[in-house]
Each structure stands twice: as C-alpha cells, then as structure tokens.
Amino acid sequence: MTISPVRPALEGAVGNGRITRPVLALSLAAAAFVAVCVAIWPPTKDLYDLRVYVAAAKAVLHGQDIYTAHHASPDLLGYTYPPFAALLMAPLGLLPTGAGRALMTALSALALLVIGSVTFRALKPHWSTHQVLAAGIALGAAGLALEPVRMTFHYGQINLMLLAILMIDLFGHLPHRFRGVLIGIATGIKLTPGIFIVYLLVTRRYREAATAAATTAATMLVGFLAMPDAAWKFWSTYVFDPTRPGSSTLVTNQAWRGVLGRLNGGPQGVEPFWILAILATLAIGFFAVRRAYDRGRLLESVLLTAAVGLLISPISWSAHWVWALPACALLWSRATTVYRVGLAALTTVTFGIGLPWLAPYLDDRELHHHGFELYLGNSYAICAAVLLIAAWRRRA
C-alpha cells in the first residue's frame, strides 16, 4: 500500500493575495475554540502534571537533577520522561505560572484541531481542504466530550500534542524524506510511541522505520550529551521502574498490567500473566493491523496499533487514551449495521462517560471490585480488546 500525496494545507485558501471568506471563518472558529478551552481551563487552575514538567524544566535551566527536582514539592510525583523531553520543556521554566498554563491549554486545543482535520482527511480523502478543516474543527470540539481529552486538559499533559504529531507523520503529511522523524521525536519524548516503529516494520515501510529509529537514537544521544548523569539514571534505572509514576493498580491505569493487578488483588505475581497478555495482544493486534493496512484501511491500522500500545504498556492512564477521538470518528463513519452501531456506541459511551471512574477507587478499593464493578473498573481495556478482536475476526 502507498500513501497518497497530501494536499497542501492552504490549497485554495488564498486568492490573489487576499484571504478568502472561508479561510477567515475557519480561522475565527479555530481561535474561538482555543479561547473556549482556555476559559474552561483558565490559568488559575492547578494543572498537576504541568507542575511536574515545570519542575523538571527549571532543573534543566539551573543545572539540577531533573529526577529529584520534585523533592522540593512533596506533593509532586517524580518526573518520568527521558532527558530529551525535559530539554524540550525547558522554556516552560522561563514563563510565569499563569502564562505556562495558558500556553499548554492553547497548544492542546490547537492539537485537537489538527487531530480532527487529519482524521477527516483520512476518512474523506476527496473532500476539499475547506471541508476537511471545517469538519476537523467540529470533531476537535466534539473531542471535549471524551474523558481522556478532558483529563489531558485538566492535568496539563502532552498527550494531545503527541497524538497530533504522530498522526501528521503516520498519515503522510510530511515530505517523503522526513517521514518517520516525528515518530522518532515522539518516542524520544515518551517512549510508548515506539510501538509505531513496530507498526512501520509490520506494514513494510522500512525506510520510515529506519528514520524513526535513527531519530529516536538521536534524541537519546542529545540527552546523554546535555545531561549525562540524568540520562544514565533514566536508561539504567528509572525506565525499568513502572511504579515511579504511581501505583499500577489505580483504576485510572487501563493497561493490562493494571487490569491484572486489580484482578489479582495486588501487583505481586502478575508478571507471567502480563507477559502472556502482551504476547497475545501483539499477535492478534498486528495480524489485524497488517490486514487492515493491506486492504487500504490506513486509519484503522494506525488506531489498532495505538490500542495494542496502550494495552501492553506498563502504565496507560485514562488521559493517555486520547486515541479514542479518531477511533469514535472512524467507528461512526462505518456504523451501517446494528453490529457496527453497537461498537461505535460502546466506544463512545465508555470514553465519553469515563466508565472506570464509576467504580470504587483510591485507598486500594480497586483491589476489591466485584460484579459490574469489574467491568467498569477495567472498561477502557475491555473496549480496546473488543475492538481488536472484532478487527481480527472480521473477514471483509
């Protein structure tokens, strides 16, 4: 399968050097959406994870250890990303608190618009640029109805920005020679996007896989050159500690490791079952991915890969599941039978309401779920597994 060339982003946007009415209307709509997001999550809100990023950013600027910077604020968790990510976040340490929060919210809002537009370009390749952008703004706004999106804004996380750059790369919205670079950068920032390097190999996009892997290696080298001690600590110790971001059995961890830990009554002894779950997920998932890709279903193949990555990761907090937005769009675009409507409704309701939060949580109450609470508390993982199995079993 080959990816069709991308239409220029501003095709038909400017005529005779003047901005056309559709472009003005779309620009105003996008600006209004960003303003609404900043109003919902104003600079006075305490974006917890952004505080962790800022602590690491200030440590970079002052030559301190980014992985112990949180000790100055006992209520903060430790920084968990590679040194390269802290270097990119360093400018946050120069901004006043309110400005940093407003910037993060605005960037996430803009990322939502990019996600919506790239999704619609994949769904409607023959639509005009204006149609795609208009639909993308609408889809981005609709994304606020999903719990992972809301939680990303609430905590000031980078999930939407990572999703946006991954989609730009995966769907061919880069010059051919640069494809794979953004996947490598995203992997260098948060590691888990590395599942898409596997995706590129499975779909035989070897040159892009090599570019992504080389870029990832370059981000690691930059980290070692800029902060050798921190880089050594991360790659030799912290990367192997899944508890550093918090307890893996919290209800908000919807990866298999969290599911198995809750079912087991604790994380001890789940490793053999976790490894089996990972192997089964990889086998079923990438079989479905390859078949979808070979049949020209690019968006589906990418979303199935995202589901695999989220399930096999040691930690997949509910806010990490922002992939639910393009997934819901794809499922509803195919909702032509009762079965397909059911899959679309299941996914939308699960991620719209945020079903895991309806189960008892905190103070180890996750370890004592029973009856319907078992479904609620693990519903993101269950929904992802259902979609993977449905794609694996589908013949046409």
Contacts in CASP RR format, 6 or more apart in sequence:
PFRMAT RR
TARGET T0000
AUTHOR 0000-0000-0000
METHOD contacts of the structure
MODEL  1
MTISPVRPALEGAVGNGRITRPVLALSLAAAAFVAVCVAIWPPTKDLYDL
RVYVAAAKAVLHGQDIYTAHHASPDLLGYTYPPFAALLMAPLGLLPTGAG
RALMTALSALALLVIGSVTFRALKPHWSTHQVLAAGIALGAAGLALEPVR
MTFHYGQINLMLLAILMIDLFGHLPHRFRGVLIGIATGIKLTPGIFIVYL
LVTRRYREAATAAATTAATMLVGFLAMPDAAWKFWSTYVFDPTRPGSSTL
VTNQAWRGVLGRLNGGPQGVEPFWILAILATLAIGFFAVRRAYDRGRLLE
SVLLTAAVGLLISPISWSAHWVWALPACALLWSRATTVYRVGLAALTTVT
FGIGLPWLAPYLDDRELHHHGFELYLGNSYAICAAVLLIAAWRRRA
1 203 0 8 1.000
1 293 0 8 1.000
1 294 0 8 1.000
1 296 0 8 1.000
1 298 0 8 1.000
3 171 0 8 1.000
3 172 0 8 1.000
3 298 0 8 1.000
4 125 0 8 1.000
6 121 0 8 1.000
6 171 0 8 1.000
6 172 0 8 1.000
6 173 0 8 1.000
7 121 0 8 1.000
7 129 0 8 1.000
8 129 0 8 1.000
9 129 0 8 1.000
10 23 0 8 1.000
10 129 0 8 1.000
11 129 0 8 1.000
12 20 0 8 1.000
12 129 0 8 1.000
12 130 0 8 1.000
13 19 0 8 1.000
13 20 0 8 1.000
13 22 0 8 1.000
13 23 0 8 1.000
13 129 0 8 1.000
13 130 0 8 1.000
14 20 0 8 1.000
14 23 0 8 1.000
19 27 0 8 1.000
22 130 0 8 1.000
23 130 0 8 1.000
26 130 0 8 1.000
26 133 0 8 1.000
26 134 0 8 1.000
26 137 0 8 1.000
29 134 0 8 1.000
29 137 0 8 1.000
30 110 0 8 1.000
30 113 0 8 1.000
30 137 0 8 1.000
33 109 0 8 1.000
33 112 0 8 1.000
33 113 0 8 1.000
33 137 0 8 1.000
33 140 0 8 1.000
33 141 0 8 1.000
34 106 0 8 1.000
34 109 0 8 1.000
34 110 0 8 1.000
37 105 0 8 1.000
37 106 0 8 1.000
37 108 0 8 1.000
37 109 0 8 1.000
37 112 0 8 1.000
37 144 0 8 1.000
37 153 0 8 1.000
38 102 0 8 1.000
38 105 0 8 1.000
38 106 0 8 1.000
38 109 0 8 1.000
40 144 0 8 1.000
40 153 0 8 1.000
41 47 0 8 1.000
41 101 0 8 1.000
41 105 0 8 1.000
41 153 0 8 1.000
41 154 0 8 1.000
41 156 0 8 1.000
42 101 0 8 1.000
42 102 0 8 1.000
43 97 0 8 1.000
43 98 0 8 1.000
43 99 0 8 1.000
43 100 0 8 1.000
43 101 0 8 1.000
43 102 0 8 1.000
44 98 0 8 1.000
45 101 0 8 1.000
45 154 0 8 1.000
47 101 0 8 1.000
47 104 0 8 1.000
47 105 0 8 1.000
47 154 0 8 1.000
47 155 0 8 1.000
47 156 0 8 1.000
48 155 0 8 1.000
48 156 0 8 1.000
49 155 0 8 1.000
49 156 0 8 1.000
49 157 0 8 1.000
50 92 0 8 1.000
50 100 0 8 1.000
50 101 0 8 1.000
50 104 0 8 1.000
50 155 0 8 1.000
50 156 0 8 1.000
50 157 0 8 1.000
51 73 0 8 1.000
51 76 0 8 1.000
52 70 0 8 1.000
52 76 0 8 1.000
52 77 0 8 1.000
52 78 0 8 1.000
52 79 0 8 1.000
53 79 0 8 1.000
53 89 0 8 1.000
53 92 0 8 1.000
53 158 0 8 1.000
54 89 0 8 1.000
54 92 0 8 1.000
54 93 0 8 1.000
54 97 0 8 1.000
54 100 0 8 1.000
55 69 0 8 1.000
55 70 0 8 1.000
55 72 0 8 1.000
55 73 0 8 1.000
55 76 0 8 1.000
55 79 0 8 1.000
56 66 0 8 1.000
56 69 0 8 1.000
56 79 0 8 1.000
56 81 0 8 1.000
56 86 0 8 1.000
56 89 0 8 1.000
57 86 0 8 1.000
57 89 0 8 1.000
57 90 0 8 1.000
57 91 0 8 1.000
57 92 0 8 1.000
57 93 0 8 1.000
58 64 0 8 1.000
58 69 0 8 1.000
58 93 0 8 1.000
59 65 0 8 1.000
59 66 0 8 1.000
59 69 0 8 1.000
59 86 0 8 1.000
60 66 0 8 1.000
60 86 0 8 1.000
60 87 0 8 1.000
60 89 0 8 1.000
60 90 0 8 1.000
60 227 0 8 1.000
61 90 0 8 1.000
61 93 0 8 1.000
61 94 0 8 1.000
65 229 0 8 1.000
65 230 0 8 1.000
65 233 0 8 1.000
66 79 0 8 1.000
66 83 0 8 1.000
66 86 0 8 1.000
66 227 0 8 1.000
66 230 0 8 1.000
67 78 0 8 1.000
67 79 0 8 1.000
67 230 0 8 1.000
67 233 0 8 1.000
67 234 0 8 1.000
67 238 0 8 1.000
69 78 0 8 1.000
69 79 0 8 1.000
70 76 0 8 1.000
70 77 0 8 1.000
70 78 0 8 1.000
70 79 0 8 1.000
77 244 0 8 1.000
77 245 0 8 1.000
77 246 0 8 1.000
78 244 0 8 1.000
78 245 0 8 1.000
79 86 0 8 1.000
80 238 0 8 1.000
80 244 0 8 1.000
80 245 0 8 1.000
81 189 0 8 1.000
81 190 0 8 1.000
81 191 0 8 1.000
82 188 0 8 1.000
82 189 0 8 1.000
82 191 0 8 1.000
82 219 0 8 1.000
82 220 0 8 1.000
82 223 0 8 1.000
82 231 0 8 1.000
82 234 0 8 1.000
82 235 0 8 1.000
82 239 0 8 1.000
83 222 0 8 1.000
83 223 0 8 1.000
83 224 0 8 1.000
83 226 0 8 1.000
83 227 0 8 1.000
83 230 0 8 1.000
83 231 0 8 1.000
83 234 0 8 1.000
84 188 0 8 1.000
84 189 0 8 1.000
84 219 0 8 1.000
84 220 0 8 1.000
84 222 0 8 1.000
84 223 0 8 1.000
85 188 0 8 1.000
85 189 0 8 1.000
85 190 0 8 1.000
86 227 0 8 1.000
86 230 0 8 1.000
87 222 0 8 1.000
87 223 0 8 1.000
87 226 0 8 1.000
87 227 0 8 1.000
88 189 0 8 1.000
92 100 0 8 1.000
92 103 0 8 1.000
92 104 0 8 1.000
95 103 0 8 1.000
101 156 0 8 1.000
104 156 0 8 1.000
105 153 0 8 1.000
105 156 0 8 1.000
107 161 0 8 1.000
108 152 0 8 1.000
108 153 0 8 1.000
108 156 0 8 1.000
108 160 0 8 1.000
108 161 0 8 1.000
111 160 0 8 1.000
111 161 0 8 1.000
111 163 0 8 1.000
111 164 0 8 1.000
112 140 0 8 1.000
112 141 0 8 1.000
112 143 0 8 1.000
112 144 0 8 1.000
112 149 0 8 1.000
112 160 0 8 1.000
112 164 0 8 1.000
112 325 0 8 1.000
113 136 0 8 1.000
113 137 0 8 1.000
113 140 0 8 1.000
114 164 0 8 1.000
114 167 0 8 1.000
114 168 0 8 1.000
115 139 0 8 1.000
115 140 0 8 1.000
115 160 0 8 1.000
115 163 0 8 1.000
115 164 0 8 1.000
115 167 0 8 1.000
115 322 0 8 1.000
115 325 0 8 1.000
115 326 0 8 1.000
116 135 0 8 1.000
116 136 0 8 1.000
116 137 0 8 1.000
116 139 0 8 1.000
116 140 0 8 1.000
116 325 0 8 1.000
116 326 0 8 1.000
116 329 0 8 1.000
117 132 0 8 1.000
117 133 0 8 1.000
117 135 0 8 1.000
117 136 0 8 1.000
117 137 0 8 1.000
118 164 0 8 1.000
118 167 0 8 1.000
118 168 0 8 1.000
118 171 0 8 1.000
118 173 0 8 1.000
118 326 0 8 1.000
119 136 0 8 1.000
119 139 0 8 1.000
119 167 0 8 1.000
119 299 0 8 1.000
119 325 0 8 1.000
119 326 0 8 1.000
119 329 0 8 1.000
119 330 0 8 1.000
120 127 0 8 1.000
120 131 0 8 1.000
120 132 0 8 1.000
120 135 0 8 1.000
120 136 0 8 1.000
120 139 0 8 1.000
120 329 0 8 1.000
121 127 0 8 1.000
121 132 0 8 1.000
121 171 0 8 1.000
121 173 0 8 1.000
122 171 0 8 1.000
122 298 0 8 1.000
122 299 0 8 1.000
122 326 0 8 1.000
123 299 0 8 1.000
123 329 0 8 1.000
123 330 0 8 1.000
123 333 0 8 1.000
124 131 0 8 1.000
124 132 0 8 1.000
124 135 0 8 1.000
127 135 0 8 1.000
139 325 0 8 1.000
139 329 0 8 1.000
140 325 0 8 1.000
142 325 0 8 1.000
143 149 0 8 1.000
143 325 0 8 1.000
144 150 0 8 1.000
145 352 0 8 1.000
146 322 0 8 1.000
146 324 0 8 1.000
146 325 0 8 1.000
146 328 0 8 1.000
146 351 0 8 1.000
146 352 0 8 1.000
147 318 0 8 1.000
147 351 0 8 1.000
147 352 0 8 1.000
147 353 0 8 1.000
147 354 0 8 1.000
147 357 0 8 1.000
148 159 0 8 1.000
148 318 0 8 1.000
148 319 0 8 1.000
148 320 0 8 1.000
148 321 0 8 1.000
148 322 0 8 1.000
148 324 0 8 1.000
148 325 0 8 1.000
148 351 0 8 1.000
149 160 0 8 1.000
149 322 0 8 1.000
149 324 0 8 1.000
149 325 0 8 1.000
151 157 0 8 1.000
151 317 0 8 1.000
151 318 0 8 1.000
151 319 0 8 1.000
152 159 0 8 1.000
152 160 0 8 1.000
152 319 0 8 1.000
152 322 0 8 1.000
154 319 0 8 1.000
155 319 0 8 1.000
157 319 0 8 1.000
158 189 0 8 1.000
158 190 0 8 1.000
159 319 0 8 1.000
159 320 0 8 1.000
159 322 0 8 1.000
160 322 0 8 1.000
162 186 0 8 1.000
162 189 0 8 1.000
162 190 0 8 1.000
162 193 0 8 1.000
163 322 0 8 1.000
163 323 0 8 1.000
165 182 0 8 1.000
165 185 0 8 1.000
165 186 0 8 1.000
166 182 0 8 1.000
166 183 0 8 1.000
166 186 0 8 1.000
166 193 0 8 1.000
166 196 0 8 1.000
167 173 0 8 1.000
167 302 0 8 1.000
167 326 0 8 1.000
168 174 0 8 1.000
168 182 0 8 1.000
169 179 0 8 1.000
169 180 0 8 1.000
169 181 0 8 1.000
169 182 0 8 1.000
169 183 0 8 1.000
170 183 0 8 1.000
170 196 0 8 1.000
170 199 0 8 1.000
170 302 0 8 1.000
171 298 0 8 1.000
171 299 0 8 1.000
171 302 0 8 1.000
172 179 0 8 1.000
174 180 0 8 1.000
174 181 0 8 1.000
174 182 0 8 1.000
178 211 0 8 1.000
179 205 0 8 1.000
179 207 0 8 1.000
179 208 0 8 1.000
179 211 0 8 1.000
180 200 0 8 1.000
180 208 0 8 1.000
180 209 0 8 1.000
180 211 0 8 1.000
180 212 0 8 1.000
180 215 0 8 1.000
181 211 0 8 1.000
181 212 0 8 1.000
181 215 0 8 1.000
183 193 0 8 1.000
183 194 0 8 1.000
183 196 0 8 1.000
183 197 0 8 1.000
183 200 0 8 1.000
183 208 0 8 1.000
183 212 0 8 1.000
183 215 0 8 1.000
184 193 0 8 1.000
184 194 0 8 1.000
184 197 0 8 1.000
184 211 0 8 1.000
184 212 0 8 1.000
184 213 0 8 1.000
184 215 0 8 1.000
184 216 0 8 1.000
184 219 0 8 1.000
185 215 0 8 1.000
185 219 0 8 1.000
186 193 0 8 1.000
186 194 0 8 1.000
186 196 0 8 1.000
187 193 0 8 1.000
187 194 0 8 1.000
187 196 0 8 1.000
187 197 0 8 1.000
187 212 0 8 1.000
187 215 0 8 1.000
187 216 0 8 1.000
187 219 0 8 1.000
188 216 0 8 1.000
188 219 0 8 1.000
188 220 0 8 1.000
189 219 0 8 1.000
191 239 0 8 1.000
192 309 0 8 1.000
192 310 0 8 1.000
192 313 0 8 1.000
192 320 0 8 1.000
194 212 0 8 1.000
194 216 0 8 1.000
195 305 0 8 1.000
195 306 0 8 1.000
195 308 0 8 1.000
195 309 0 8 1.000
195 312 0 8 1.000
196 212 0 8 1.000
196 302 0 8 1.000
196 305 0 8 1.000
197 209 0 8 1.000
197 212 0 8 1.000
197 213 0 8 1.000
197 216 0 8 1.000
198 286 0 8 1.000
198 305 0 8 1.000
199 286 0 8 1.000
199 289 0 8 1.000
199 301 0 8 1.000
199 302 0 8 1.000
199 305 0 8 1.000
200 206 0 8 1.000
200 208 0 8 1.000
200 209 0 8 1.000
200 212 0 8 1.000
201 209 0 8 1.000
202 286 0 8 1.000
202 289 0 8 1.000
202 290 0 8 1.000
202 293 0 8 1.000
203 289 0 8 1.000
203 290 0 8 1.000
203 293 0 8 1.000
203 301 0 8 1.000
220 231 0 8 1.000
220 235 0 8 1.000
223 230 0 8 1.000
223 231 0 8 1.000
224 231 0 8 1.000
224 232 0 8 1.000
238 244 0 8 1.000
242 248 0 8 1.000
242 257 0 8 1.000
242 314 0 8 1.000
242 315 0 8 1.000
245 315 0 8 1.000
245 317 0 8 1.000
246 315 0 8 1.000
247 253 0 8 1.000
247 267 0 8 1.000
248 255 0 8 1.000
248 257 0 8 1.000
248 258 0 8 1.000
248 261 0 8 1.000
248 267 0 8 1.000
248 314 0 8 1.000
248 315 0 8 1.000
249 258 0 8 1.000
249 261 0 8 1.000
249 262 0 8 1.000
249 265 0 8 1.000
249 266 0 8 1.000
249 267 0 8 1.000
249 364 0 8 1.000
249 366 0 8 1.000
249 367 0 8 1.000
250 258 0 8 1.000
250 361 0 8 1.000
250 362 0 8 1.000
250 366 0 8 1.000
251 262 0 8 1.000
251 356 0 8 1.000
251 357 0 8 1.000
251 359 0 8 1.000
251 360 0 8 1.000
251 361 0 8 1.000
251 366 0 8 1.000
251 377 0 8 1.000
252 317 0 8 1.000
252 318 0 8 1.000
252 319 0 8 1.000
252 356 0 8 1.000
252 357 0 8 1.000
252 361 0 8 1.000
253 315 0 8 1.000
253 316 0 8 1.000
253 317 0 8 1.000
254 310 0 8 1.000
254 316 0 8 1.000
254 317 0 8 1.000
254 318 0 8 1.000
254 321 0 8 1.000
254 356 0 8 1.000
254 378 0 8 1.000
254 379 0 8 1.000
254 380 0 8 1.000
254 381 0 8 1.000
254 384 0 8 1.000
255 310 0 8 1.000
255 311 0 8 1.000
255 312 0 8 1.000
255 313 0 8 1.000
255 314 0 8 1.000
255 315 0 8 1.000
255 316 0 8 1.000
255 381 0 8 1.000
256 274 0 8 1.000
256 277 0 8 1.000
256 278 0 8 1.000
256 281 0 8 1.000
256 311 0 8 1.000
256 312 0 8 1.000
256 381 0 8 1.000
257 267 0 8 1.000
257 270 0 8 1.000
257 274 0 8 1.000
257 313 0 8 1.000
257 314 0 8 1.000
257 315 0 8 1.000
258 267 0 8 1.000
259 378 0 8 1.000
259 381 0 8 1.000
260 270 0 8 1.000
260 273 0 8 1.000
260 274 0 8 1.000
260 277 0 8 1.000
261 267 0 8 1.000
261 270 0 8 1.000
261 367 0 8 1.000
262 366 0 8 1.000
262 367 0 8 1.000
262 369 0 8 1.000
262 377 0 8 1.000
262 378 0 8 1.000
263 374 0 8 1.000
263 378 0 8 1.000
264 270 0 8 1.000
264 273 0 8 1.000
265 367 0 8 1.000
265 368 0 8 1.000
266 367 0 8 1.000
277 311 0 8 1.000
277 312 0 8 1.000
278 312 0 8 1.000
281 308 0 8 1.000
281 311 0 8 1.000
281 312 0 8 1.000
281 385 0 8 1.000
281 388 0 8 1.000
282 308 0 8 1.000
282 312 0 8 1.000
284 388 0 8 1.000
284 389 0 8 1.000
284 392 0 8 1.000
285 304 0 8 1.000
285 305 0 8 1.000
285 307 0 8 1.000
285 308 0 8 1.000
285 388 0 8 1.000
285 391 0 8 1.000
285 392 0 8 1.000
286 305 0 8 1.000
286 308 0 8 1.000
287 392 0 8 1.000
288 304 0 8 1.000
288 388 0 8 1.000
288 391 0 8 1.000
288 392 0 8 1.000
289 301 0 8 1.000
289 304 0 8 1.000
289 305 0 8 1.000
289 308 0 8 1.000
290 301 0 8 1.000
291 391 0 8 1.000
292 300 0 8 1.000
292 301 0 8 1.000
292 304 0 8 1.000
292 391 0 8 1.000
293 301 0 8 1.000
299 326 0 8 1.000
299 330 0 8 1.000
300 330 0 8 1.000
300 391 0 8 1.000
303 323 0 8 1.000
303 326 0 8 1.000
303 327 0 8 1.000
303 330 0 8 1.000
304 387 0 8 1.000
304 388 0 8 1.000
304 391 0 8 1.000
306 323 0 8 1.000
306 327 0 8 1.000
307 323 0 8 1.000
307 327 0 8 1.000
307 384 0 8 1.000
307 387 0 8 1.000
307 388 0 8 1.000
308 388 0 8 1.000
309 316 0 8 1.000
310 316 0 8 1.000
310 320 0 8 1.000
310 321 0 8 1.000
310 323 0 8 1.000
310 380 0 8 1.000
310 384 0 8 1.000
311 381 0 8 1.000
311 384 0 8 1.000
311 385 0 8 1.000
311 388 0 8 1.000
313 320 0 8 1.000
316 380 0 8 1.000
318 354 0 8 1.000
318 356 0 8 1.000
318 357 0 8 1.000
318 380 0 8 1.000
321 351 0 8 1.000
321 380 0 8 1.000
324 347 0 8 1.000
324 351 0 8 1.000
324 352 0 8 1.000
327 347 0 8 1.000
327 387 0 8 1.000
328 344 0 8 1.000
328 347 0 8 1.000
328 348 0 8 1.000
328 351 0 8 1.000
331 340 0 8 1.000
331 343 0 8 1.000
331 344 0 8 1.000
331 347 0 8 1.000
331 348 0 8 1.000
332 344 0 8 1.000
332 348 0 8 1.000
334 340 0 8 1.000
334 344 0 8 1.000
335 341 0 8 1.000
335 342 0 8 1.000
335 343 0 8 1.000
335 344 0 8 1.000
343 386 0 8 1.000
343 387 0 8 1.000
343 390 0 8 1.000
346 383 0 8 1.000
346 386 0 8 1.000
347 383 0 8 1.000
347 387 0 8 1.000
349 355 0 8 1.000
350 379 0 8 1.000
350 380 0 8 1.000
350 383 0 8 1.000
351 380 0 8 1.000
351 383 0 8 1.000
354 379 0 8 1.000
354 380 0 8 1.000
355 375 0 8 1.000
355 376 0 8 1.000
355 377 0 8 1.000
355 379 0 8 1.000
355 380 0 8 1.000
356 376 0 8 1.000
356 377 0 8 1.000
356 378 0 8 1.000
356 379 0 8 1.000
356 380 0 8 1.000
358 376 0 8 1.000
358 377 0 8 1.000
359 366 0 8 1.000
359 369 0 8 1.000
359 373 0 8 1.000
359 376 0 8 1.000
359 377 0 8 1.000
360 366 0 8 1.000
360 368 0 8 1.000
360 369 0 8 1.000
360 373 0 8 1.000
361 377 0 8 1.000
366 377 0 8 1.000
369 376 0 8 1.000
369 377 0 8 1.000
375 382 0 8 1.000
END
